[in-house]
Amino acid sequence: MCRNIKTLFNFEPPASDQEVEDASIQFVRKLSGFTKPSKANEEAFNRAVEEVAAAARKLMDSLVTNAEPRNRETEAERARLRSAKRFGSTAE
């Protein structure tokens, strides 16, 4: 599940709040073992997602780099090519 969390730092344009929240949901799902929490756990689950998202945003806002920002489309194409090579399928 967490292998689907993508690197969000140093991209142009910067990661959106939605991307940070999506990664936070994946992380909390992995930790809790819940894809969708029960009503009894929903409040705690949602609070954890909010706290993880806030911590992730704070981290990304405080990181610095001298590297040029990466291009999302270029990185996506590289990932498709790696996947095609790894799994033997054609990149589309």
N, C-alpha and C positions, 0 to 999 in steps of 0.2 A: 504494500500500500504506500509506504513512504518513498519508495523509489520513484514515484510519480511526482514528487515535489521537485520543482525546477529551481535552479539558481535564479535569484531575483536581483542580485546586486550588480551594479555597473552595466546596465543596459540603457540604451537610448531608444525610445523614451523610458524613463524610470518605471519601475513596477507600480502598478495601480493599487489602490486600496483593495480592490476586488481580488487581485492576484495574491496579495498578502493574506487576505481572509481565506481564500481557497487553500493556500498552503497550510494555514493554521488549522483549518477544519481537518485536513488530511492528517496532520500531526496529532491532534487530539483524538481522532478516530483510532489511530494506531496505538496510542497510549492507553486509551480506555477499552479498546476492543469492541466498541460500538460503532456500527455504521450509522444507525439512527438510535439515539438513546430513548429509553422509556420515559413516560411522563414524569416519573419519580426522579429521574436523573437529568431531565432536559435542562433545568435551570443551571445546574452545576456544569453540564457539558457546554452550554452556550457561554457561560461566564468564563470557562477555561479558553474557549475559542477567542473571546474578546481580549483576554489577558495575553495570550500567546501572540495574537495579531499586534497588540500594542507593543509588546517586547520586540517582535520582529521589526516593526516599523522603526522603533527607537534604535535598534541595532543598525539597520540599513542607513538611517539618517546620520549615524555617527561614524560609519566606516569611511575611510579615505583610500584613494588609489591614484597612482600616476598613470595607470594603463588607460588607453582609449576606451570609451564605452563600446560595448559589443552591440552588434545589430541583431535584432530578434529574428529577422527572416534568414539571415546568414546562418545563425546558430541552429535554427529549426531545420534548415537544409542539411547541415552537417550531421545533425541527429538522425535524420531520415537515411542518409547515406551509411552511417554507422550501423543503423538497424538493418538495412538491406544487406550489408556485408556480414553482419553477425548471424542473421536468421536466414540468409539465402534468398530473400524475396527481392523483387524489383522495387526500386524507389520510384514513387509516383509523384 
